[in-house]
Amino acid sequence: MKKTIAMAALAVAVSFGSVSCKKKVSDADLQTQATTVVTSNPNASVEVKEGVAHLSGTFADPQSKDAMIAKLKAINGIKEVMDMATVAAPPAPVETTTAVDPAVQKKVQDAVKDFPSVKVEVVNGELTLTGNVSGLQARKIKESIDALKIGKYNNNLVVK
């Protein structure tokens, strides 16, 4: 009976010993693995402290951020992922409608028809003049357009 109790105690001690001797993965090793995972997003970074991955940076959408968090959690030795990352705001829609009356645009084109280097365009809903002109030409163009009384326009002419 004493032998059985001693053997049972020895078996318990060995099993606890083997569990406590399990090799712990170092933060440096975890950092290397986590950095390898995060390199797929150049705007993100990760830092591992005491087995906890701290994810930061910017992601294009919530799905890519969630996928990155899942990949980090899958690393053996990562206890938790602290999410400090953000999702980029969607780009502002580009306005495609024009606020410039086609008749006004035609009047301006007629006014600058003698200056072939000048273009009349609608950019972001505003009438815009572009091109290379001399100082005298620039003055004549401005006078011609001001005489039309069209209101605000962008004069992006380059005087050479």
C-alpha positions as CSV (number, residue, x, y, z in Angstrom):
1,M,0.0,0.0,0.0
2,K,2.8,2.3,0.9
3,K,4.4,1.5,-2.5
4,T,1.2,2.3,-4.4
5,I,0.9,5.7,-2.6
6,A,4.5,6.5,-3.3
7,M,4.2,5.5,-6.9
8,A,1.0,7.6,-7.3
9,A,2.8,10.6,-5.6
10,L,5.7,10.2,-7.9
11,A,3.5,10.0,-11.0
12,V,1.7,13.2,-9.9
13,A,5.0,15.0,-9.3
14,V,6.3,13.9,-12.7
15,S,3.2,15.1,-14.4
16,F,3.3,18.5,-12.7
17,G,7.0,18.7,-13.5
18,S,6.5,18.1,-17.2
19,V,3.7,20.7,-17.4
20,S,5.7,23.3,-15.6
21,C,8.8,22.6,-17.7
22,K,6.9,23.3,-20.9
23,K,9.0,25.7,-23.0
24,K,7.6,29.3,-23.0
25,V,7.9,31.1,-26.3
26,S,9.9,34.3,-25.9
27,D,8.5,37.8,-26.8
28,A,11.3,38.2,-29.3
29,D,10.2,35.0,-31.2
30,L,6.5,36.1,-31.0
31,Q,7.5,39.6,-32.2
32,T,9.3,38.1,-35.2
33,Q,6.2,35.9,-36.1
34,A,3.8,38.7,-35.6
35,T,5.8,41.2,-37.7
36,T,5.9,38.6,-40.5
37,V,2.1,38.4,-40.4
38,V,1.6,42.2,-40.3
39,T,4.0,43.0,-43.2
40,S,1.1,42.3,-45.6
41,N,-0.3,45.7,-44.6
42,P,2.4,48.4,-44.9
43,N,0.3,50.9,-42.8
44,A,0.2,48.6,-39.8
45,S,2.6,47.6,-37.1
46,V,2.6,45.2,-34.1
47,E,4.5,45.1,-30.8
48,V,4.5,42.0,-28.5
49,K,4.8,42.4,-24.8
50,E,4.4,39.5,-22.4
51,G,2.7,37.5,-25.0
52,V,0.2,40.2,-25.9
53,A,0.2,41.6,-29.4
54,H,-0.5,45.4,-29.7
55,L,-1.8,46.0,-33.2
56,S,-1.7,49.6,-34.5
57,G,-1.9,51.4,-37.8
58,T,-4.5,52.0,-40.5
59,F,-6.5,49.5,-42.5
60,A,-8.5,50.0,-45.7
61,D,-11.6,48.3,-44.3
62,P,-12.9,46.6,-41.1
63,Q,-12.7,43.2,-42.8
64,S,-8.9,43.4,-43.4
65,K,-8.4,44.6,-39.8
66,D,-10.4,41.7,-38.4
67,A,-8.5,39.3,-40.6
68,M,-5.2,40.6,-39.3
69,I,-6.4,40.2,-35.7
70,A,-7.4,36.6,-36.4
71,K,-4.0,35.8,-38.0
72,L,-2.2,37.3,-34.9
73,K,-4.4,35.3,-32.5
74,A,-3.5,32.1,-34.5
75,I,0.2,32.5,-33.5
76,N,1.1,29.9,-30.9
77,G,2.0,31.8,-27.8
78,I,0.0,35.0,-28.4
79,K,-2.4,35.3,-25.4
80,E,-4.4,38.3,-26.6
81,V,-4.4,40.9,-29.3
82,M,-5.0,44.5,-28.3
83,D,-6.6,46.4,-31.2
84,M,-5.4,50.0,-31.4
85,A,-5.7,50.1,-35.2
86,T,-8.0,52.4,-37.2
87,V,-10.0,52.0,-40.4
88,A,-9.3,54.7,-43.0
89,A,-12.3,56.8,-44.0
90,P,-13.6,56.1,-47.4
91,P,-12.5,58.5,-50.1
92,A,-14.8,61.4,-50.7
93,P,-16.9,60.9,-53.8
94,V,-15.8,62.8,-56.9
95,E,-18.4,65.1,-58.1
96,T,-19.2,64.4,-61.7
97,T,-22.0,66.8,-62.3
98,T,-21.2,70.3,-63.6
99,A,-22.5,73.5,-62.1
100,V,-21.5,75.4,-65.2
101,D,-24.1,76.3,-67.8
102,P,-23.1,75.0,-71.2
103,A,-24.1,78.3,-72.8
104,V,-21.7,80.1,-70.5
105,Q,-18.9,77.7,-71.3
106,K,-19.6,78.2,-75.0
107,K,-19.4,82.1,-74.6
108,V,-16.0,81.8,-72.8
109,Q,-14.7,79.4,-75.5
110,D,-15.7,81.9,-78.2
111,A,-14.0,84.7,-76.2
112,V,-10.6,82.8,-76.2
113,K,-10.8,81.3,-79.7
114,D,-8.0,83.6,-80.8
115,F,-5.7,82.1,-78.2
116,P,-5.2,78.4,-79.3
117,S,-3.0,77.6,-76.3
118,V,-5.9,78.4,-73.9
119,K,-8.3,75.6,-72.8
120,V,-11.7,76.2,-71.3
121,E,-12.7,73.3,-69.0
122,V,-15.0,72.5,-66.2
123,V,-13.0,71.2,-63.2
124,N,-14.8,70.2,-60.0
125,G,-17.9,72.0,-61.2
126,E,-16.0,75.3,-61.8
127,L,-15.1,77.0,-65.1
128,T,-11.3,76.9,-65.4
129,L,-8.9,78.4,-67.9
130,T,-5.6,76.7,-68.5
131,G,-2.7,77.2,-70.9
132,N,0.5,79.3,-71.5
133,V,0.1,82.9,-72.6
134,S,2.1,86.2,-72.7
135,G,1.3,89.0,-70.3
136,L,-0.5,91.0,-73.0
137,Q,-2.6,87.9,-73.9
138,A,-3.5,87.3,-70.3
139,R,-4.7,90.8,-69.9
140,K,-6.8,90.6,-73.1
141,I,-8.3,87.3,-72.0
142,K,-9.2,88.6,-68.6
143,E,-10.9,91.7,-70.0
144,S,-12.9,89.6,-72.5
145,I,-14.1,87.2,-69.9
146,D,-14.9,89.9,-67.3
147,A,-17.0,91.7,-70.0
148,L,-19.1,88.5,-70.3
149,K,-20.1,88.9,-66.6
150,I,-20.1,85.2,-66.0
151,G,-19.2,85.4,-62.3
152,K,-16.5,83.3,-60.6
153,Y,-14.0,81.3,-62.7
154,N,-10.6,79.9,-62.1
155,N,-7.8,81.6,-64.1
156,N,-5.0,79.0,-64.2
157,L,-3.2,80.6,-67.1
158,V,0.6,80.5,-67.0
159,V,2.1,83.8,-68.1
160,K,5.4,83.4,-69.9
